[in-house]
Amino acid sequence: MDLTTSDIRQFQQLYKTKFGIELDEKTARHQLLCLVRQMYEVYKPITQEQSAAYTAKNEYEDTSNEQARAASDS
């Protein structure tokens, strides 16, 4: 990802406003890249295989929880 000088300056200003700390350009660039990478990972779409695995796992856990409740009620 290419960050422009304008992007870095804007990040520096936002950081100073929020935290009261001035970042030098090198630190601001590093922090901004880390933030962008983190946001990419958080908002990355899941594949159909991942969705199916998630659904299957939750169905198994729901069934296990229902069986455990039924056994404790008996």
Secondary structure by P-SEA (a helix, b strand, c coil): ccccaaaaaaaaaaaaaaccccccaaaaaaaaaaaaaaaaaaaccccaaaaaaaaaaaaaaaaaaaaaaaaaac
